[in-house]
Amino acid sequence: MTDDWETRTAQAWTRLDDLTEEDFRAEIDRLAAELPDGSAVADFERACAWDSTGHSDKAVPLYERALWTGLTGIRRRRAVIQMSSSLRNVGQVERAVELLTEEMHAGSDELDDAVRAVLALALTDVGREREAVSLAVGALARHLPRYQRSMANYARLLVEPE
C-alpha cells in the first residue's frame, strides 16, 4: 500500500455524495483490488463502502474478515466502531455492546468519543438508558468550555448505586 493509493482512496471518499451508490462501491472495489489478495485493508475499505451506502448486512462480514486477518492501527478501531454500528442495524445489539465495551479498554485515541457515542446508542437499544446517558454526558463534559467537573460528576452519579 503506497501513499499514492491512500491519496486516491481518500479522494474517492470525497466523491461519496457525487456518485451513485453502485458507482461509488465500484470505485472503492477497484482501489481495493489493487491490494494483495486477503488484504485486511481491502476488506475494510469495501466494508466501509457498503456501510456508507446503507448496506450494514453486507458490511459486517467484511469488517469481521478485516479484523480477523489482522487489520491494525486506526483502521482497526474504526472497523470495531463501524461494525458495531452496523450490528445495531442488523439486530445484533448485544454483540455491539460487547465489542464496544471491550474497545473502551483497548487504548485511547481520537476515536474515544466515537466509541462512547455508538456504545451509548447500543446501550439504549438494550434498555440501559441511564448508562447510555452517563457515557454521553461524560464524553461531552471534556469538550465543554465550563462545567466539565460538574458534568463528569453527574455522569458518574447516573450509574453509581444509591
Secondary structure, DSSP 4 states (H G I P E B T S, - for coil): --HHHHHHHHHHHHTTTTS-HHHHHHHHHHHHHTSPTT-HHHHHHHHHHHHHTT-HHHHHHHHHHHHHTT--HHHHHHHHHHHHHHHHHTT-HHHHHHHHHHHHTS--STTHHHHHHHHHHHHHHTT-HHHHHHHHHHHHHTT-SS-HHHHHHHHHHHHS--
